[in-house]
Amino acid sequence: MNPMDIMKNLQNLQSKMGEAQEKMKTLRAEGASGGDLVKVTIDGTMEVISTHIDPIAVDPRDVKMLEELIGAAFTDAVRKMREILQREMSQMAGGMNIPPNLMGGL
């Protein structure tokens, strides 16, 4: 293969990766638990964007339950975001199936 073609391909890949990183910031996934009593929204970089806790879920005598609901909602959001990112990365790669280890373990 021509070295110039390799460089051009690397530059295109680098550009696409930059675009993907920017797009990740705009993606959103909402996780819920306890029948939607607790909701957590994250972006594609796994940062928490918002949380919602229904007042009915707040029982000062059972803080452990609320902690578990928050954890479960976050886990649900991460699972959904992983699915979104896998789909987005696959589209970006032109339908190629990208191994998870190439996506940083997502």
Sine and cosine of phi, psi and omega as CSV:
sin_phi,cos_phi,sin_psi,cos_psi,sin_omega,cos_omega
0.00,0.00,0.61,-0.79,-0.01,-1.00
-0.91,0.41,0.78,-0.63,0.01,-1.00
-0.84,0.55,-0.52,0.85,0.02,-1.00
-0.93,0.36,-0.60,0.80,0.06,-1.00
-0.91,0.42,-0.64,0.77,0.02,-1.00
-0.89,0.46,-0.72,0.70,0.01,-1.00
-0.88,0.47,-0.67,0.74,0.01,-1.00
-0.89,0.46,-0.68,0.73,0.03,-1.00
-0.90,0.44,-0.64,0.77,0.03,-1.00
-0.90,0.43,-0.64,0.77,0.02,-1.00
-0.91,0.41,-0.66,0.75,0.04,-1.00
-0.90,0.45,-0.67,0.74,0.02,-1.00
-0.90,0.44,-0.67,0.74,0.02,-1.00
-0.89,0.46,-0.66,0.75,0.03,-1.00
-0.90,0.45,-0.70,0.71,0.01,-1.00
-0.90,0.44,-0.61,0.79,0.02,-1.00
-0.91,0.42,-0.64,0.77,0.06,-1.00
-0.89,0.46,-0.67,0.74,0.05,-1.00
-0.90,0.45,-0.65,0.76,-0.01,-1.00
-0.90,0.43,-0.66,0.75,0.02,-1.00
-0.89,0.46,-0.65,0.76,0.04,-1.00
-0.92,0.40,-0.66,0.75,-0.01,-1.00
-0.91,0.42,-0.57,0.82,0.01,-1.00
-0.84,0.55,-0.55,0.84,-0.01,-1.00
-0.93,0.36,-0.37,0.93,-0.04,-1.00
-1.00,-0.09,-0.25,0.97,-0.01,-1.00
-0.95,0.31,0.52,-0.85,0.03,-1.00
-0.69,-0.73,0.59,-0.81,0.12,-0.99
-0.63,-0.77,0.70,-0.72,0.01,-1.00
-0.93,-0.36,0.77,-0.64,0.09,-1.00
-0.94,-0.34,0.49,-0.87,-0.02,-1.00
-0.64,-0.77,0.37,-0.93,0.09,-1.00
-0.48,-0.88,0.24,-0.97,0.03,-1.00
0.88,0.47,0.62,0.79,-0.02,-1.00
0.89,0.45,0.66,0.75,0.00,-1.00
0.95,0.31,0.29,0.96,0.08,-1.00
-0.93,0.36,-0.54,0.84,0.01,-1.00
-0.81,-0.59,0.76,-0.65,0.03,-1.00
-0.76,-0.65,0.64,-0.77,0.05,-1.00
-0.76,-0.65,0.76,-0.65,0.06,-1.00
-0.92,-0.39,0.76,-0.65,0.02,-1.00
-0.83,-0.56,0.29,-0.96,0.10,-1.00
-0.98,-0.21,-0.05,-1.00,-0.07,-1.00
-0.93,0.36,-0.18,0.98,0.09,-1.00
-0.99,-0.14,0.17,0.99,0.03,-1.00
0.94,0.35,0.37,0.93,0.09,-1.00
-1.00,0.08,0.64,-0.77,0.04,-1.00
-0.97,0.26,0.82,-0.57,0.01,-1.00
-1.00,-0.06,-0.68,0.73,0.00,-1.00
-0.39,-0.92,0.34,-0.94,0.10,-1.00
-0.71,-0.70,0.49,-0.87,0.10,-1.00
-0.68,-0.74,0.79,-0.61,0.06,-1.00
-0.83,-0.56,0.89,-0.46,0.05,-1.00
-0.91,0.41,0.74,-0.68,-0.02,-1.00
-0.81,0.58,-0.44,0.90,0.00,-1.00
-0.90,0.43,-0.41,0.91,-0.02,-1.00
-0.99,0.14,-0.16,0.99,-0.06,-1.00
-1.00,-0.07,0.97,-0.24,0.06,-1.00
-0.82,-0.58,0.95,-0.31,-0.06,-1.00
-0.85,0.52,-0.33,0.95,0.02,-1.00
-1.00,0.08,-0.15,0.99,-0.03,-1.00
-0.67,-0.74,0.87,0.49,-0.01,-1.00
-0.90,0.44,-0.56,0.83,-0.01,-1.00
-0.84,0.54,-0.66,0.75,0.01,-1.00
-0.88,0.47,-0.69,0.73,0.01,-1.00
-0.90,0.44,-0.66,0.75,0.05,-1.00
-0.86,0.50,-0.68,0.74,0.01,-1.00
-0.92,0.40,-0.62,0.79,0.04,-1.00
-0.90,0.43,-0.66,0.75,0.02,-1.00
-0.90,0.43,-0.72,0.69,0.03,-1.00
-0.87,0.50,-0.68,0.73,0.00,-1.00
-0.91,0.41,-0.62,0.78,0.02,-1.00
-0.92,0.40,-0.66,0.75,0.03,-1.00
-0.90,0.43,-0.70,0.71,0.03,-1.00
-0.86,0.51,-0.65,0.76,0.04,-1.00
-0.89,0.45,-0.67,0.74,0.02,-1.00
-0.90,0.43,-0.66,0.75,0.01,-1.00
-0.90,0.43,-0.68,0.74,0.03,-1.00
-0.86,0.51,-0.72,0.69,0.00,-1.00
-0.90,0.43,-0.64,0.76,0.00,-1.00
-0.92,0.40,-0.62,0.78,0.05,-1.00
-0.86,0.51,-0.65,0.76,0.03,-1.00
-0.90,0.43,-0.68,0.73,0.01,-1.00
-0.89,0.45,-0.72,0.70,-0.03,-1.00
-0.91,0.42,-0.64,0.77,0.03,-1.00
-0.87,0.48,-0.69,0.72,0.01,-1.00
-0.90,0.44,-0.70,0.71,-0.01,-1.00
-0.90,0.43,-0.70,0.71,-0.02,-1.00
-0.91,0.41,-0.61,0.79,0.02,-1.00
-0.90,0.44,-0.68,0.74,0.03,-1.00
-0.90,0.44,-0.66,0.75,-0.01,-1.00
-0.90,0.43,-0.56,0.83,-0.03,-1.00
-1.00,0.07,0.18,0.98,0.04,-1.00
0.96,0.29,0.53,0.85,0.05,-1.00
1.00,0.02,-0.02,1.00,0.04,-1.00
-0.94,0.35,0.59,-0.81,0.05,-1.00
-0.99,0.14,0.94,-0.34,-0.07,-1.00
-1.00,0.01,0.81,-0.59,0.04,-1.00
-0.88,0.47,0.60,-0.80,-0.04,-1.00
-0.83,0.56,-0.54,0.84,-0.03,-1.00
-0.93,0.38,-0.33,0.94,0.07,-1.00
-0.99,0.11,-0.17,0.99,0.02,-1.00
-0.96,-0.28,0.40,0.92,0.03,-1.00
0.95,0.31,0.47,0.88,0.05,-1.00
0.98,0.21,0.24,0.97,-0.01,-1.00
-0.91,0.41,0.00,0.00,0.00,0.00
